[in-house]
Amino acid sequence: MKPNLQFTQSNLQDFIECPRRFELRYLLQLKWPAVQTEPELEQENHLRQGQNFHQLVHQHLLGQTVDQLTLQISDLDLQYWWDNYLQSEPLAGLPATHYPEFILSAPFEGFRLLAKYDLLAIEAGRKAVIIDWKTSRHHSSHLTLQQRAQTRLYPFLLVKAGTHVNGGQPIQPEEVEMNYWFAAEPEKLEHFAYHSDQYQQDQEFLAGLIHEISQCKPGNFLLTPDEKLCRFCNYRSLCNRGIKPGSIIDLEDEPEPGTEQPFDLDFEQIAEIEF
């Protein structure tokens, strides 16, 4: 284990699903040419559409006009998501201070936790809302989202490291909520409130997970027992778990744009908890 390893929702989720995939992707940083899903071009196009949607919303939050941004769209799916964003007004009722594409980092258990938030909406001392834009084909269930590393890491890290965006006051767990907004189904917002007991549970969960990872010796990162996950893993042939990729239609929770690779960031430019 490298002491400068940064733990994100993506690599923690990889370890939860398959320790061997975590080892190959983040420790050995092994490039493997197998495709993730079929048809490959459709998956690549969908990920590109997701990146473009995130960029549109980011530019909108930074002040560009709707007309300016709409002129950039030449894709029907992206236009549909953008129309849903404008018509459903997901920003309505949120605290007025917005931090789009915001990164927080903090030391934790001898390593670092790192999160990139699609949007933080803050009313200092009163409310802190996390919004995550989802462009996946399938609407994940509330239970599935509740169990994902992202839902545990993002509120926890905001409480731990978000003092400076809260007017210099520590953020209390009860002030935090997290919402997943699905571009294809904007009416089905998935909402998660936060509280002190959950903060403590998440701290113990993340500490235990990182300890387990740090104590695992090379070669002892086990393959997932759930072989259906292997259909959507580009390392499946390396692990003798099949050659043919799964269909993109069956992919329940595809990766969001930019989540597969580790962050490569200058920590002097990242907001961090002060000691």
MIDOSE-1310 file (N, C-alpha, C; in nm, 2 decimals, decimal comma, always signed):
residues 275
mkpn	+0,08/-0,12/+0,00/+0,00/+0,00/+0,00/+0,09/+0,12/+0,00; +0,06/+0,22/-0,09/+0,13/+0,34/-0,10/+0,07/+0,44/+0,00; +0,15/+0,51/+0,08/+0,09/+0,60/+0,18/+0,02/+0,72/+0,12; +0,04/+0,75/-0,01/-0,02/+0,86/-0,07/-0,15/+0,82/-0,15
lqft	-0,19/+0,69/-0,13/-0,32/+0,65/-0,19/-0,44/+0,73/-0,14; -0,52/+0,77/-0,23/-0,64/+0,85/-0,20/-0,76/+0,77/-0,21; -0,84/+0,76/-0,11/-0,96/+0,68/-0,11/-1,08/+0,76/-0,15; -1,14/+0,72/-0,26/-1,26/+0,79/-0,32/-1,38/+0,69/-0,32
qsnl	-1,49/+0,74/-0,35/-1,61/+0,66/-0,35/-1,59/+0,55/-0,46; -1,52/+0,58/-0,57/-1,50/+0,48/-0,68/-1,41/+0,36/-0,63; -1,30/+0,39/-0,57/-1,21/+0,28/-0,54/-1,26/+0,20/-0,42; -1,33/+0,27/-0,33/-1,39/+0,20/-0,21/-1,50/+0,11/-0,26
qdfi	-1,58/+0,15/-0,36/-1,68/+0,07/-0,41/-1,63/-0,05/-0,49; -1,52/-0,03/-0,56/-1,45/-0,14/-0,63/-1,40/-0,24/-0,53; -1,35/-0,20/-0,41/-1,30/-0,30/-0,32/-1,42/-0,37/-0,26; -1,53/-0,30/-0,23/-1,65/-0,37/-0,17/-1,70/-0,48/-0,27
ecpr	-1,70/-0,44/-0,40/-1,76/-0,54/-0,49/-1,66/-0,65/-0,53; -1,53/-0,61/-0,54/-1,43/-0,71/-0,58/-1,29/-0,66/-0,54; -1,23/-0,71/-0,43/-1,10/-0,67/-0,39/-0,99/-0,69/-0,50; -1,01/-0,79/-0,58/-0,91/-0,82/-0,68/-0,91/-0,70/-0,79
rfel	-1,03/-0,66/-0,82/-1,04/-0,55/-0,91/-0,98/-0,42/-0,86; -1,00/-0,40/-0,73/-0,93/-0,28/-0,66/-0,78/-0,29/-0,68; -0,73/-0,41/-0,65/-0,58/-0,43/-0,66/-0,53/-0,41/-0,80; -0,60/-0,46/-0,90/-0,55/-0,45/-1,03/-0,56/-0,31/-1,08
ryll	-0,67/-0,24/-1,04/-0,69/-0,10/-1,10/-0,61/+0,00/-1,03; -0,61/+0,00/-0,89/-0,56/+0,11/-0,82/-0,42/+0,09/-0,76; -0,38/-0,04/-0,73/-0,25/-0,07/-0,67/-0,15/-0,10/-0,78; -0,19/-0,20/-0,87/-0,10/-0,23/-0,98/-0,12/-0,14/-1,10
qlkw	-0,23/-0,07/-1,10/-0,26/+0,03/-1,21/-0,24/-0,04/-1,35; -0,30/-0,16/-1,35/-0,29/-0,24/-1,47/-0,39/-0,20/-1,58; -0,34/-0,17/-1,70/-0,43/-0,15/-1,81/-0,47/-0,28/-1,88; -0,59/-0,30/-1,90/-0,63/-0,43/-1,96/-0,73/-0,39/-2,08
pavq	-0,70/-0,45/-2,20/-0,78/-0,40/-2,32/-0,92/-0,44/-2,33; -0,97/-0,53/-2,25/-1,10/-0,58/-2,27/-1,21/-0,47/-2,25; -1,31/-0,48/-2,33/-1,42/-0,38/-2,32/-1,51/-0,41/-2,20; -1,58/-0,31/-2,15/-1,66/-0,33/-2,03/-1,79/-0,39/-2,06
tepe	-1,86/-0,34/-2,17/-1,99/-0,39/-2,21/-2,00/-0,39/-2,36; -2,11/-0,46/-2,41/-2,14/-0,45/-2,55/-2,27/-0,38/-2,56; -2,30/-0,31/-2,67/-2,20/-0,27/-2,77/-2,10/-0,16/-2,72; -1,98/-0,17/-2,75/-1,88/-0,08/-2,69/-1,90/+0,06/-2,72
leqe	-1,93/+0,09/-2,85/-1,94/+0,23/-2,90/-2,06/+0,30/-2,83; -2,17/+0,22/-2,80/-2,28/+0,28/-2,74/-2,25/+0,32/-2,59; -2,17/+0,23/-2,52/-2,13/+0,26/-2,39/-2,04/+0,39/-2,39; -1,95/+0,39/-2,48/-1,86/+0,51/-2,48/-1,94/+0,64/-2,51
nhlr	-2,04/+0,63/-2,60/-2,12/+0,74/-2,63/-2,20/+0,79/-2,51; -2,25/+0,69/-2,44/-2,34/+0,72/-2,32/-2,25/+0,79/-2,21; -2,13/+0,75/-2,19/-2,04/+0,81/-2,09/-2,01/+0,95/-2,14; -1,99/+0,97/-2,27/-1,96/+1,10/-2,32/-2,08/+1,20/-2,30
qgqn	-2,20/+1,14/-2,32/-2,32/+1,22/-2,30/-2,33/+1,26/-2,15; -2,29/+1,17/-2,06/-2,30/+1,20/-1,92/-2,20/+1,31/-1,89; -2,08/+1,31/-1,94/-1,98/+1,41/-1,92/-2,03/+1,55/-1,97; -2,09/+1,54/-2,09/-2,14/+1,67/-2,15/-2,25/+1,73/-2,06
fhql	-2,34/+1,64/-2,01/-2,45/+1,69/-1,92/-2,39/+1,76/-1,80; -2,30/+1,69/-1,73/-2,23/+1,75/-1,61/-2,17/+1,88/-1,65; -2,11/+1,89/-1,76/-2,05/+2,02/-1,80/-2,15/+2,13/-1,82; -2,26/+2,09/-1,89/-2,37/+2,19/-1,91/-2,42/+2,25/-1,78
vhqh	-2,45/+2,16/-1,68/-2,50/+2,20/-1,55/-2,40/+2,29/-1,48; -2,27/+2,24/-1,49/-2,16/+2,32/-1,42/-2,16/+2,46/-1,48; -2,16/+2,47/-1,61/-2,16/+2,60/-1,67/-2,28/+2,69/-1,64; -2,39/+2,62/-1,63/-2,52/+2,69/-1,59/-2,50/+2,75/-1,45
llgq	-2,45/+2,67/-1,36/-2,43/+2,71/-1,22/-2,33/+2,82/-1,20; -2,24/+2,83/-1,30/-2,14/+2,94/-1,30/-2,19/+3,06/-1,36; -2,31/+3,06/-1,42/-2,37/+3,18/-1,47/-2,40/+3,20/-1,62; -2,36/+3,10/-1,70/-2,39/+3,10/-1,84/-2,54/+3,09/-1,86
tvdq	-2,59/+3,16/-1,96/-2,74/+3,16/-1,98/-2,78/+3,03/-2,04; -2,91/+3,00/-2,02/-2,97/+2,88/-2,08/-2,96/+2,88/-2,23; -2,99/+3,00/-2,29/-2,98/+3,01/-2,44/-2,84/+2,98/-2,49; -2,74/+3,03/-2,43/-2,60/+3,00/-2,47/-2,57/+2,85/-2,46
ltlq	-2,61/+2,79/-2,35/-2,58/+2,65/-2,33/-2,66/+2,56/-2,42; -2,79/+2,59/-2,45/-2,87/+2,51/-2,53/-2,82/+2,50/-2,67; -2,76/+2,61/-2,72/-2,70/+2,61/-2,85/-2,59/+2,51/-2,87; -2,53/+2,47/-2,76/-2,42/+2,37/-2,77/-2,46/+2,23/-2,79
isdl	-2,59/+2,20/-2,77/-2,65/+2,07/-2,77/-2,68/+2,02/-2,91; -2,63/+1,91/-2,95/-2,66/+1,85/-3,08/-2,70/+1,70/-3,07; -2,73/+1,66/-2,95/-2,76/+1,52/-2,92/-2,90/+1,51/-2,86; -2,98/+1,42/-2,91/-3,12/+1,41/-2,86/-3,13/+1,37/-2,71
dlqy	-3,05/+1,27/-2,67/-3,05/+1,23/-2,53/-3,01/+1,34/-2,44; -2,90/+1,41/-2,48/-2,85/+1,52/-2,40/-2,96/+1,63/-2,39; -3,03/+1,66/-2,50/-3,13/+1,76/-2,51/-3,25/+1,72/-2,41; -3,28/+1,59/-2,41/-3,39/+1,54/-2,32/-3,35/+1,56/-2,18
wwdn	-3,23/+1,53/-2,14/-3,18/+1,55/-2,00/-3,18/+1,70/-1,96; -3,13/+1,78/-2,06/-3,12/+1,92/-2,03/-3,26/+1,98/-2,01; -3,36/+1,94/-2,10/-3,49/+1,99/-2,08/-3,55/+1,95/-1,95; -3,52/+1,82/-1,90/-3,57/+1,78/-1,77/-3,51/+1,86/-1,66
ylqs	-3,38/+1,89/-1,67/-3,31/+1,98/-1,58/-3,38/+2,11/-1,57; -3,41/+2,17/-1,68/-3,47/+2,31/-1,68/-3,61/+2,30/-1,63; -3,69/+2,20/-1,67/-3,83/+2,20/-1,64/-3,86/+2,16/-1,49; -3,77/+2,07/-1,44/-3,79/+2,02/-1,30/-3,74/+2,11/-1,20
epla	-3,65/+2,20/-1,24/-3,59/+2,30/-1,15/-3,53/+2,24/-1,02; -3,43/+2,15/-1,03/-3,38/+2,08/-0,92/-3,31/+2,18/-0,82; -3,28/+2,30/-0,86/-3,22/+2,39/-0,77/-3,32/+2,47/-0,68; -3,45/+2,46/-0,72/-3,55/+2,53/-0,64/-3,55/+2,48/-0,50
glpa	-3,55/+2,58/-0,41/-3,56/+2,55/-0,26/-3,43/+2,51/-0,20; -3,32/+2,51/-0,28/-3,19/+2,48/-0,22/-3,13/+2,60/-0,16; -3,04/+2,59/-0,06/-2,97/+2,71/-0,01/-2,91/+2,78/-0,13; -2,90/+2,91/-0,11/-2,86/+3,00/-0,22/-2,71/+2,99/-0,26
thyp	-2,62/+2,96/-0,16/-2,48/+2,95/-0,19/-2,44/+2,82/-0,25; -2,39/+2,82/-0,37/-2,37/+2,70/-0,45/-2,22/+2,68/-0,47; -2,17/+2,56/-0,46/-2,03/+2,52/-0,49/-2,04/+2,40/-0,59; -2,04/+2,43/-0,72/-2,04/+2,32/-0,82/-1,91/+2,26/-0,84
efil	-1,91/+2,13/-0,87/-1,78/+2,06/-0,90/-1,68/+2,08/-0,79; -1,72/+2,06/-0,67/-1,64/+2,10/-0,55/-1,57/+1,98/-0,49; -1,44/+2,00/-0,46/-1,36/+1,89/-0,41/-1,32/+1,92/-0,26; -1,34/+1,81/-0,18/-1,30/+1,81/-0,04/-1,20/+1,70/-0,02
sapf	-1,11/+1,72/+0,07/-1,01/+1,62/+0,11/-0,98/+1,63/+0,26; -0,95/+1,51/+0,32/-0,91/+1,52/+0,46/-0,82/+1,39/+0,49; -0,72/+1,40/+0,58/-0,65/+1,29/+0,62/-0,74/+1,20/+0,70; -0,72/+1,07/+0,69/-0,81/+0,97/+0,76/-0,74/+0,84/+0,77
egfr	-0,72/+0,79/+0,89/-0,67/+0,66/+0,91/-0,53/+0,64/+0,84; -0,45/+0,74/+0,83/-0,32/+0,73/+0,77/-0,32/+0,75/+0,62; -0,43/+0,77/+0,56/-0,44/+0,79/+0,42/-0,52/+0,92/+0,40; -0,59/+0,94/+0,28/-0,67/+1,05/+0,26/-0,80/+1,01/+0,20
llak	-0,91/+1,08/+0,24/-1,04/+1,07/+0,18/-1,05/+1,18/+0,08; -1,11/+1,16/-0,03/-1,13/+1,26/-0,13/-1,26/+1,24/-0,20; -1,33/+1,35/-0,22/-1,46/+1,35/-0,29/-1,48/+1,47/-0,38; -1,54/+1,45/-0,49/-1,58/+1,55/-0,58/-1,73/+1,56/-0,59
ydll	-1,78/+1,67/-0,54/-1,93/+1,69/-0,53/-1,98/+1,76/-0,66; -2,08/+1,70/-0,72/-2,14/+1,77/-0,83/-2,19/+1,91/-0,79; -2,25/+1,92/-0,67/-2,30/+2,04/-0,62/-2,32/+2,04/-0,47; -2,26/+2,14/-0,41/-2,29/+2,16/-0,26/-2,38/+2,29/-0,26
aiea	-2,49/+2,29/-0,19/-2,57/+2,41/-0,16/-2,57/+2,43/-0,01; -2,52/+2,55/+0,03/-2,49/+2,57/+0,17/-2,57/+2,69/+0,22; -2,64/+2,68/+0,34/-2,68/+2,79/+0,41/-2,61/+2,78/+0,55; -2,51/+2,87/+0,56/-2,41/+2,85/+0,67/-2,49/+2,84/+0,81
grka	-2,45/+2,73/+0,88/-2,50/+2,71/+1,02/-2,64/+2,65/+1,02; -2,70/+2,63/+0,90/-2,84/+2,58/+0,90/-2,86/+2,45/+0,81; -2,80/+2,45/+0,69/-2,83/+2,35/+0,60/-2,72/+2,33/+0,50; -2,69/+2,20/+0,47/-2,59/+2,17/+0,37/-2,64/+2,05/+0,28
viid	-2,67/+2,08/+0,15/-2,73/+1,98/+0,06/-2,63/+1,94/-0,04; -2,61/+1,81/-0,06/-2,53/+1,75/-0,16/-2,62/+1,70/-0,27; -2,59/+1,74/-0,39/-2,66/+1,70/-0,51/-2,57/+1,62/-0,60; -2,61/+1,50/-0,64/-2,54/+1,42/-0,74/-2,62/+1,40/-0,86
wkts	-2,57/+1,44/-0,98/-2,65/+1,43/-1,10/-2,62/+1,29/-1,16; -2,72/+1,21/-1,18/-2,71/+1,08/-1,24/-2,76/+1,07/-1,38; -2,68/+1,02/-1,47/-2,72/+1,00/-1,61/-2,73/+0,85/-1,65; -2,73/+0,76/-1,56/-2,73/+0,62/-1,58/-2,86/+0,58/-1,65
rhhs	-2,86/+0,47/-1,72/-2,99/+0,42/-1,79/-3,09/+0,38/-1,69; -3,04/+0,32/-1,58/-3,14/+0,26/-1,49/-3,14/+0,35/-1,36; -3,26/+0,36/-1,31/-3,28/+0,43/-1,18/-3,25/+0,33/-1,07; -3,14/+0,35/-1,00/-3,11/+0,26/-0,89/-3,21/+0,28/-0,78
shlt	-3,23/+0,17/-0,71/-3,33/+0,17/-0,60/-3,27/+0,25/-0,48; -3,36/+0,29/-0,40/-3,32/+0,36/-0,28/-3,23/+0,28/-0,19; -3,26/+0,15/-0,18/-3,17/+0,06/-0,10/-3,04/+0,04/-0,16; -3,03/+0,03/-0,29/-2,90/+0,02/-0,36/-2,81/+0,14/-0,34
lqqr	-2,87/+0,26/-0,35/-2,80/+0,38/-0,33/-2,76/+0,39/-0,19; -2,84/+0,36/-0,10/-2,81/+0,37/+0,05/-2,69/+0,28/+0,08; -2,67/+0,17/+0,01/-2,56/+0,08/+0,04/-2,43/+0,12/-0,03; -2,43/+0,21/-0,12/-2,31/+0,25/-0,19/-2,22/+0,33/-0,11
aqtr	-2,09/+0,32/-0,14/-1,98/+0,39/-0,07/-2,00/+0,54/-0,08; -2,05/+0,59/-0,20/-2,07/+0,73/-0,22/-2,17/+0,79/-0,12; -2,28/+0,72/-0,09/-2,38/+0,77/+0,01/-2,32/+0,78/+0,15; -2,22/+0,70/+0,18/-2,16/+0,70/+0,31/-2,05/+0,80/+0,32
lypf	-1,97/+0,81/+0,21/-1,85/+0,89/+0,21/-1,88/+1,04/+0,20; -1,97/+1,08/+0,11/-1,99/+1,22/+0,08/-2,04/+1,30/+0,20; -2,15/+1,25/+0,27/-2,19/+1,33/+0,39/-2,09/+1,33/+0,50; -2,03/+1,21/+0,52/-1,92/+1,20/+0,62/-1,81/+1,30/+0,60
llvk	-1,76/+1,31/+0,48/-1,65/+1,39/+0,45/-1,69/+1,54/+0,46; -1,81/+1,57/+0,42/-1,86/+1,71/+0,43/-1,86/+1,75/+0,58; -1,91/+1,67/+0,66/-1,91/+1,70/+0,81/-1,77/+1,71/+0,86; -1,68/+1,62/+0,82/-1,54/+1,62/+0,87/-1,46/+1,74/+0,82
agth	-1,48/+1,78/+0,69/-1,39/+1,87/+0,63/-1,45/+1,99/+0,57; -1,58/+2,02/+0,60/-1,65/+2,13/+0,53/-1,66/+2,26/+0,61; -1,59/+2,27/+0,72/-1,61/+2,39/+0,80/-1,59/+2,52/+0,73; -1,50/+2,53/+0,64/-1,47/+2,66/+0,57/-1,58/+2,70/+0,47
vngg	-1,66/+2,61/+0,43/-1,77/+2,65/+0,34/-1,90/+2,67/+0,42; -1,89/+2,67/+0,55/-2,00/+2,68/+0,64/-1,98/+2,81/+0,73; -1,92/+2,91/+0,68/-1,89/+3,03/+0,75/-1,80/+3,01/+0,87; -1,71/+2,91/+0,86/-1,62/+2,89/+0,97/-1,67/+2,81/+1,08
qpiq	-1,80/+2,76/+1,07/-1,86/+2,68/+1,17/-1,86/+2,53/+1,13; -1,83/+2,44/+1,23/-1,84/+2,30/+1,19/-1,98/+2,26/+1,14; -1,98/+2,18/+1,04/-2,11/+2,13/+0,99/-2,16/+2,02/+1,08; -2,28/+2,03/+1,13/-2,34/+1,92/+1,21/-2,41/+1,82/+1,12
peev	-2,40/+1,69/+1,16/-2,46/+1,59/+1,07/-2,61/+1,61/+1,04; -2,68/+1,66/+1,14/-2,82/+1,69/+1,12/-2,85/+1,80/+1,02; -2,75/+1,88/+0,98/-2,77/+1,98/+0,88/-2,75/+1,93/+0,74; -2,71/+1,81/+0,72/-2,67/+1,75/+0,59/-2,78/+1,67/+0,53
emny	-2,79/+1,68/+0,40/-2,88/+1,58/+0,33/-2,81/+1,56/+0,19; -2,84/+1,44/+0,14/-2,78/+1,41/+0,01/-2,90/+1,36/-0,08; -2,89/+1,42/-0,21/-3,00/+1,39/-0,31/-2,93/+1,34/-0,44; -2,99/+1,23/-0,49/-2,95/+1,18/-0,62/-3,06/+1,23/-0,72
wfaa	-3,02/+1,30/-0,82/-3,12/+1,35/-0,92/-3,09/+1,28/-1,05; -3,19/+1,20/-1,10/-3,17/+1,12/-1,22/-3,22/+1,20/-1,34; -3,14/+1,22/-1,44/-3,17/+1,31/-1,56/-3,28/+1,25/-1,64; -3,30/+1,12/-1,65/-3,40/+1,05/-1,72/-3,53/+1,05/-1,65
epek	-3,53/+1,06/-1,51/-3,65/+1,05/-1,43/-3,64/+1,16/-1,32; -3,65/+1,28/-1,36/-3,62/+1,39/-1,26/-3,73/+1,39/-1,14; -3,84/+1,33/-1,17/-3,95/+1,33/-1,06/-3,92/+1,24/-0,95; -3,82/+1,15/-0,97/-3,79/+1,04/-0,87/-3,66/+1,07/-0,80
lehf	-3,66/+1,18/-0,73/-3,54/+1,22/-0,65/-3,52/+1,12/-0,53; -3,40/+1,08/-0,52/-3,37/+0,99/-0,40/-3,30/+1,08/-0,30; -3,36/+1,08/-0,18/-3,32/+1,17/-0,07/-3,27/+1,09/+0,05; -3,16/+1,14/+0,10/-3,10/+1,08/+0,22/-3,07/+1,18/+0,33
ayhs	-3,14/+1,18/+0,44/-3,11/+1,27/+0,55/-2,99/+1,21/+0,62; -2,93/+1,29/+0,70/-2,81/+1,25/+0,78/-2,83/+1,28/+0,92; -2,76/+1,21/+1,01/-2,77/+1,24/+1,15/-2,64/+1,19/+1,22; -2,63/+1,22/+1,35/-2,50/+1,19/+1,42/-2,48/+1,04/+1,43
dqyq	-2,58/+0,96/+1,45/-2,56/+0,82/+1,46/-2,51/+0,76/+1,33; -2,56/+0,81/+1,22/-2,51/+0,77/+1,09/-2,37/+0,81/+1,07; -2,33/+0,93/+1,11/-2,20/+0,98/+1,10/-2,10/+0,89/+1,17; -2,14/+0,85/+1,29/-2,05/+0,76/+1,37/-2,04/+0,62/+1,30
qdqe	-2,15/+0,57/+1,25/-2,15/+0,44/+1,18/-2,06/+0,45/+1,05; -2,07/+0,56/+0,98/-1,99/+0,58/+0,86/-1,84/+0,59/+0,89; -1,81/+0,66/+1,00/-1,67/+0,67/+1,04/-1,62/+0,53/+1,07; -1,69/+0,45/+1,14/-1,64/+0,31/+1,18/-1,64/+0,23/+1,05
flag	-1,74/+0,24/+0,96/-1,74/+0,16/+0,84/-1,62/+0,20/+0,75; -1,59/+0,33/+0,73/-1,48/+0,37/+0,65/-1,35/+0,33/+0,71; -1,33/+0,35/+0,84/-1,21/+0,31/+0,91/-1,18/+0,16/+0,89; -1,29/+0,08/+0,91/-1,27/-0,06/+0,90/-1,24/-0,10/+0,76
lihe	-1,30/-0,04/+0,66/-1,27/-0,07/+0,52/-1,13/-0,04/+0,49; -1,08/+0,08/+0,52/-0,95/+0,12/+0,49/-0,85/+0,03/+0,57; -0,87/+0,00/+0,69/-0,79/-0,09/+0,77/-0,78/-0,23/+0,70; -0,89/-0,28/+0,65/-0,89/-0,41/+0,58/-0,81/-0,40/+0,46
isqc	-0,82/-0,29/+0,38/-0,74/-0,28/+0,26/-0,59/-0,27/+0,29; -0,56/-0,19/+0,39/-0,42/-0,16/+0,42/-0,35/-0,29/+0,47; -0,42/-0,38/+0,53/-0,36/-0,50/+0,59/-0,36/-0,62/+0,49; -0,42/-0,60/+0,37/-0,43/-0,70/+0,28/-0,29/-0,71/+0,20
kpgn	-0,23/-0,83/+0,20/-0,11/-0,85/+0,13/-0,12/-0,87/-0,02; -0,02/-0,84/-0,10/-0,03/-0,86/-0,24/-0,06/-1,01/-0,27; -0,15/-1,03/-0,36/-0,20/-1,16/-0,40/-0,31/-1,22/-0,31; -0,34/-1,14/-0,20/-0,45/-1,19/-0,12/-0,58/-1,11/-0,14
fllt	-0,59/-1,03/-0,24/-0,71/-0,95/-0,28/-0,80/-1,05/-0,35; -0,90/-1,09/-0,29/-0,98/-1,21/-0,34/-1,08/-1,16/-0,45; -1,11/-1,26/-0,54/-1,21/-1,23/-0,65/-1,35/-1,23/-0,58; -1,43/-1,15/-0,64/-1,57/-1,14/-0,60/-1,64/-1,28/-0,61
pdek	-1,72/-1,32/-0,51/-1,80/-1,44/-0,52/-1,92/-1,43/-0,62; -1,95/-1,30/-0,65/-2,07/-1,27/-0,73/-2,02/-1,26/-0,88; -2,02/-1,37/-0,95/-1,96/-1,37/-1,08/-2,04/-1,29/-1,18; -2,16/-1,26/-1,15/-2,24/-1,18/-1,25/-2,18/-1,04/-1,26
lcrf	-2,11/-0,99/-1,16/-2,04/-0,86/-1,17/-1,92/-0,87/-1,27; -1,87/-0,99/-1,29/-1,75/-1,00/-1,38/-1,79/-0,97/-1,52; -1,92/-0,99/-1,56/-1,96/-0,96/-1,70/-1,93/-0,82/-1,74; -1,93/-0,73/-1,64/-1,91/-0,59/-1,66/-1,78/-0,53/-1,62
cnyr	-1,68/-0,62/-1,60/-1,55/-0,59/-1,56/-1,45/-0,61/-1,67; -1,36/-0,52/-1,70/-1,27/-0,53/-1,81/-1,16/-0,63/-1,78; -1,14/-0,67/-1,65/-1,04/-0,77/-1,61/-1,09/-0,91/-1,61; -1,21/-0,94/-1,66/-1,27/-1,07/-1,65/-1,19/-1,18/-1,71
slcn	-1,13/-1,15/-1,83/-1,05/-1,26/-1,90/-0,92/-1,28/-1,82; -0,86/-1,18/-1,76/-0,74/-1,19/-1,68/-0,76/-1,28/-1,56; -0,88/-1,27/-1,51/-0,92/-1,35/-1,39/-0,99/-1,48/-1,42; -0,99/-1,52/-1,55/-1,05/-1,64/-1,60/-1,20/-1,65/-1,56
rgik	-1,27/-1,53/-1,57/-1,41/-1,52/-1,54/-1,49/-1,49/-1,67; -1,44/-1,54/-1,78/-1,51/-1,53/-1,91/-1,45/-1,43/-2,00; -1,49/-1,43/-2,12/-1,44/-1,34/-2,22/-1,54/-1,24/-2,27; -1,66/-1,29/-2,30/-1,76/-1,20/-2,36/-1,82/-1,10/-2,25
pgsi	-1,82/-0,97/-2,29/-1,88/-0,87/-2,20/-2,03/-0,88/-2,19; -2,08/-0,83/-2,08/-2,23/-0,82/-2,06/-2,29/-0,72/-2,15; -2,42/-0,73/-2,17/-2,49/-0,63/-2,25/-2,51/-0,50/-2,17; -2,50/-0,39/-2,24/-2,52/-0,26/-2,18/-2,66/-0,25/-2,13
idle	-2,75/-0,32/-2,18/-2,89/-0,32/-2,14/-2,91/-0,37/-2,00; -2,82/-0,47/-1,96/-2,83/-0,53/-1,83/-2,75/-0,46/-1,72; -2,67/-0,36/-1,76/-2,58/-0,29/-1,66/-2,67/-0,21/-1,57; -2,68/-0,25/-1,44/-2,77/-0,18/-1,35/-2,71/-0,05/-1,30
depe	-2,58/-0,04/-1,28/-2,53/+0,08/-1,22/-2,39/+0,11/-1,28; -2,40/+0,17/-1,40/-2,28/+0,20/-1,48/-2,20/+0,31/-1,41; -2,07/+0,31/-1,44/-1,98/+0,42/-1,38/-2,02/+0,56/-1,43; -2,02/+0,65/-1,34/-2,04/+0,79/-1,38/-1,92/+0,85/-1,44
pgte	-1,93/+0,96/-1,52/-1,82/+1,01/-1,59/-1,70/+1,04/-1,50; -1,58/+0,99/-1,54/-1,46/+1,02/-1,47/-1,44/+0,95/-1,34; -1,51/+0,84/-1,31/-1,50/+0,78/-1,18/-1,40/+0,66/-1,18; -1,36/+0,61/-1,30/-1,28/+0,49/-1,31/-1,13/+0,51/-1,27
qpfd	-1,08/+0,63/-1,29/-0,94/+0,65/-1,26/-0,92/+0,73/-1,13; -0,80/+0,70/-1,06/-0,78/+0,78/-0,94/-0,76/+0,92/-0,97; -0,79/+1,01/-0,87/-0,77/+1,15/-0,89/-0,62/+1,18/-0,89; -0,58/+1,28/-0,97/-0,44/+1,32/-0,97/-0,44/+1,47/-0,95
ldfe	-0,44/+1,51/-0,83/-0,47/+1,65/-0,79/-0,36/+1,71/-0,70; -0,35/+1,84/-0,71/-0,26/+1,92/-0,62/-0,33/+1,95/-0,49; -0,29/+1,89/-0,38/-0,37/+1,90/-0,26/-0,37/+2,05/-0,20; -0,27/+2,13/-0,25/-0,27/+2,27/-0,21/-0,39/+2,34/-0,26
qiae	-0,46/+2,29/-0,37/-0,57/+2,35/-0,43/-0,70/+2,30/-0,38; -0,70/+2,21/-0,28/-0,82/+2,14/-0,24/-0,85/+2,18/-0,10; -0,99/+2,21/-0,08/-1,03/+2,24/+0,05/-1,01/+2,13/+0,15; -0,96/+2,16/+0,27/-0,93/+2,05/+0,37/-0,96/+2,10/+0,51
ief	-0,99/+2,00/+0,59/-1,02/+2,03/+0,73/-0,89/+2,09/+0,79; -0,91/+2,19/+0,88/-0,80/+2,25/+0,95/-0,78/+2,19/+1,09; -0,66/+2,16/+1,13/-0,64/+2,11/+1,27/-0,58/+2,22/+1,36
